[in-house]
Amino acid sequence: MAEDDSPTSEFAIPKGLRLPPPEDENPTSEFAVPQGVRSRAPVEPHSDFRPPRPDPAFTPVAGIPVLTRTKQPLGWQDRMRHMVRLPLAERPAPEPPASAEREEQGGPPVPRILDLTLRIGELLLASGEGAEDVETAMFAIAHAYGLDRCEATVTFTLISVTHQPSLVDDPVSLSRIVRRRGTDYTRLAAVFRLVDDITAGSVTLEEAYGRLADIRRNRHPFTKWQLTAAAGLLAGSASVLVGGGWMVFILAALGAVIGDRLAWLLAARGLPEFYQFVAAATGPAAVGVATAALQPGLVRAAAVITGGLFALFPGRAMVAGVQDGLTGYYITASARMLEVMYLIAGIVIGVLAILYIGETSGVTLNPEALYTQNRPVVQLLAAMALTLAFCVMLQQDRRTLPAAILNGGVAWLMFGALHDVGGISPFAATLVGAGMVGLFGQLLARHRLTSALPYVTAAIGPLLPGSALYFGLLGLAQGSIATGGQHLLRAATLSLAIAIGVNLGSEIARLFIGTPGRLGPATGRRGAKRTRGF
């Protein structure tokens, strides 16, 4: 039998049956969307900055998102402040730094990073920065160099930082003692710029050490004699605020200059700051008593002494102490407030000694009424001059002077409008004025990515309770304990209003800045929970 020319296999399709239609070149699955039905837009996967909100009691299955430094809309102060309050297990891990030097070493140099962190924290704390901001800066530096399991501790004189690589590795801890405290806001601004560059990833560890050494070696922008002249300008401007004229301005400035040079003399001999304040307070008091004895009808001794007290009141330490207490750093707050009490005690002893000598010598010091002359334009100019003098004494950068002076003028305008025109109590007017100072100061600081202290500390100068402190001391010198205690209590109340107002204004400013809630499951800075009495 001859073979077929086109043989088929035994599985050939019999004749008469139809073949199935050929398959599409692009087949679809059984879940394909039918024709005519619109499909939803594809859902973008969650990025590292917007993870799904898991149960806060458990760690997410995918792990904690990595926090990068390239797509953050906020400054390092706001990004790191909320992370400091997070538990260690909930903090986002830092982005591994891409540095050839660290890769060759097999990891980040932990001791050097912690040492740099402590040195920068020491400068910030010695300059009067709040404990929360110091701890935030220390955590930001360690986080920027790849150390994610770090804990910083800040007290009044001791700062420490601890890093534990893992649960099975030994922790590394370093600490430093803050022995010297100096007021130089130019140096403070330079440190903030350094921290900002470190968190941006543009500064290596060796470059950071070099810049920190340059910051320490830089001289103060103003000399001692310029600071003495600023103290005179401050006292004279303060005397104009409380109703004095040009003669009172000159005498108050003279008393402040004498007191300041006496304080510099004791500082050169190594005496503690308490005795320096005692010597500085005797200058304005002596000039006021002398002028009251020689020409009691031409000048006002109350305005002369009050102006000198404005230059001595420790407003910077008081605001920092109350801020630390409100943010939960109670040990540091207690130490700062104890320092304020000692400094005020030195002022009280110096002024009381001179007033007592005057009373026993027959010099009559009547509790003269202040704020008797309403001179809005003159007092506004005096308030701005007072703020300028405070800026010089705080060694501020000249570029921050216009904003700080304007902030001080706004504070006095608010106080005058509420108290002199509106008839509101001095406590409420001071609270609102200080709140505006804190609000504008914090907004300016966040706009320029620097500390808020240069815009806040000098601006609260016109609000300081120098007159209440003088009347309290005069009452004690004259033997009227009730009157003196009442005025001293008023001075303490106004001081508390200034500190709370500045802190409240700063917290309100952060509401306009925004909260870094997109960084993780936590939204904003976590605060301490109310104890409910137990």
WOHU-V383232 format. One line per field, one symbol per residue. ss: DSSP state (H for helix, E for strand, C for the rest). psi: psi as a letter, one per 40 degrees, with the letter a starting at -180 (. if undefined). A space follows every 50 residues. Layout:
# WOHU-V383232
ss->???
psi->???
This chain:
# WOHU-V383232
ss->CCCCCCCCCCCCCCCCCCCCCCCCCCCCCCCCCCCCCCCCCCCCCCCCCC CCCCCCCCCCCCCCCCECCCCCCCCHHHHHHHHHCCCHHHCCCECCCCCH HHHHHCCCCHHHHHHHHHHHHHHHHHCCCCHHHHHHHHHHHHHHCCCCCE EEEECCCEEEEEECCCCCCCCEEEEEECCCCCCCHHHHHHHHHHHHHHHC CCCCHHHHHHHHHHHHHCCCCCCHHHHHHHHHHHHHHHHHHCCCCHHHHH HHHHHHHHHHHHHHHHHHCCCCHHHHHHHHHHHHHHHHHHHHHHCCCCCC HHHHHHHHHHCCCCHHHHHHHHHHHHCCCHHHHHHHHHHHHHHHHHHHHH HHHHHHHHHHCCCCCCCCCCCCCCCHHHHHHHHHHHHHHHHHHCCCCHHH HHHHHHHHHHHHHHHHHHHHHCCCCHHHHHHHHHHHHHHHHHHHHHHHCC CCHHHHCHHHHHHCCHHHHHHHHHHHHCCCHHHHHHHHHHHHHHHHHHHH HHHHHHHHHHHHHCCCHHHCCCCCCCCCCCCCCC
psi->hhiidgiiieeihiieihiiiiiidgiiieeihiiehhiihhhhihieeg iihiheeihideihihhieefheiidddddddddeiideehiiihhhghd ddddeeiigdddddddddddddddddeeiiddddddddddddddeehdgi hihhadehiiihhhdieeihihhiiihhdhhihgedddddddddddddde eehiddddddddddddehiidiiddddddddddddddddddeeiaddddd ddddddddddddddddddeeiiddddddddddddddddddddddgdedih ddddddddddeehgddddddddddddeegddddddddddddddddddddd ddddddddddeehhhigihifdhhgddddddddddddddddddefihdee dddddddddddddddddddddeeiiddddddddddddddddddddddefa ieddeddddedeeigddddddddddddeegdddddddddddddddddddd dddddddddddddiifeeeadihahhiiihefe.
